[in-house]
Amino acid sequence: MENELEMDTTETPNKPTSLLLVITLSLMSYIAAFCSTLYEYTGVFFSTALFDHPEVFGSYLAQAFGGSLIFPILHVGIASFFKSKRNPSSRRNIFTGWAIAITIIQILMII
C-alpha cells in the first residue's frame, strides 16, 4: 500500500517551452496577420509599392500588431492575477497558443 502511494506522487518533469520557439511563432503570426491584412485590402500578399506610401504601410503594420500581439498581452495580464500563472513557462505557453491560433485563423481568412 505504501509503495503504491509513493508511485502516485511522482511527477513527470515539465520541460519549459523554448523562448526561441515562442519568438519564432509570434513573428510568424505577425507576418501572417500582415499578409492577410494586405491581401484583404489590395489582393496581393506583398507589394513593393507599399514603401512609396509610408502612412499606409505603417497602418498595415499597426493592424497586424494589434491582431497578433495585443490578445496574448491581454491574456498574460489577466493570467497574472493568479499567483500560479506568474512564471515564464505560463507566459510562454500563452504566447505559443495564441501564435498558433492567430496563424491558423489568418491563413483561413486568406483561403
NORBEL-V970330 format. One record per pair of residues at least 12 apart in sequence whose ideal C-beta (glycine too) atoms are under 6 Angstrom apart, sorted by sequence separation. I is the first residue (numbers start at 0). GAP is how many residues later the second one is. D is the distance in whole Angstrom. If there is no record, write none. Layout:
i:I gap:GAP d:D
i:I gap:GAP d:D
This chain:
i:75 gap:15 d:5
i:75 gap:18 d:5
i:74 gap:19 d:5
i:37 gap:22 d:6
i:71 gap:22 d:6
i:36 gap:23 d:5
i:71 gap:23 d:5
i:36 gap:26 d:5
i:71 gap:26 d:4
i:36 gap:27 d:6
i:70 gap:27 d:6
i:33 gap:30 d:4
i:32 gap:31 d:4
i:29 gap:34 d:6
i:32 gap:34 d:4
i:67 gap:34 d:5
i:32 gap:35 d:4
i:29 gap:38 d:5
i:28 gap:39 d:5
i:25 gap:69 d:6
i:21 gap:70 d:5
i:28 gap:70 d:4
i:35 gap:70 d:4
i:24 gap:71 d:6
i:31 gap:71 d:5
i:38 gap:71 d:6
i:15 gap:73 d:5
i:21 gap:73 d:5
i:25 gap:73 d:5
i:28 gap:73 d:4
i:32 gap:73 d:5
i:35 gap:73 d:5
i:21 gap:74 d:5
i:24 gap:74 d:4
i:28 gap:74 d:5
i:31 gap:74 d:4
i:35 gap:74 d:5
i:16 gap:75 d:4
i:27 gap:75 d:6
i:16 gap:76 d:6
i:16 gap:79 d:6
